[in-house]
Amino acid sequence: MGLLNTRNLQKAKQLLDQNRHKVGDMVEKAGGSLDKATKGRTAQYTQKATEAAHKYSAGAGATTADDVLADDSAAAPSANDGRESAPPS
């Protein structure tokens, strides 16, 4: 049984919706820890995630956990991290 099966995903979404008021603060705390561990290299991503989580907590953003998960996948950094790739020879 995999970690990301349908049952576990549904359970996670349900918990997220039940604890909506706590999401912003928890993401901010986790982002601060991540920024500290990476010495600020991930600050732009953690700031964006924190803003989105606070909107979700306030009810101003997405209405369900599905919407937040979909928005996060669109905002993820690309695989090449902004570096130019060399043209094929």
GIKA-V857355 format. One record per pair of residues at least 12 apart in sequence whose C-alpha atoms are under 10 Angstrom apart, sorted by sequence separation. I is the first residue (numbers start at 1). J is the second residue. If there is no record, write none. Layout:
((I/J) (I/J))
This chain:
((31/43) (34/46) (35/47) (56/68) (33/46) (31/45) (32/46) (31/46) (32/47) (53/68) (30/46) (31/47) (52/68) (29/46) (31/48) (28/46) (31/49) (32/50) (27/46) (28/47) (31/50) (52/71) (27/47) (30/50) (52/72) (28/49) (29/50) (27/49) (28/50) (27/50) (28/51) (49/72) (26/50) (27/51) (48/72) (24/49) (25/50) (27/52) (28/53) (24/50) (27/53) (28/54) (49/75) (23/50) (24/51) (26/53) (27/54) (48/75) (24/52) (25/53) (26/54) (23/52) (24/53) (25/54) (23/53) (24/54) (45/75) (22/53) (23/54) (24/55) (45/76) (21/53) (22/54) (23/55) (24/56) (25/57) (45/77) (20/53) (21/54) (23/56) (24/57) (20/54) (22/56) (23/57) (24/58) (21/56) (22/57) (23/58) (20/56) (21/57) (22/58) (20/57) (21/58) (19/57) (20/58) (21/59) (17/56) (20/59) (17/57) (20/64) (20/65) (17/63) (17/64) (16/64) (17/65) (16/65) (17/66) (14/64) (15/65) (13/64) (14/65) (13/65) (12/65) (13/66) (10/65) (10/66) (13/69))
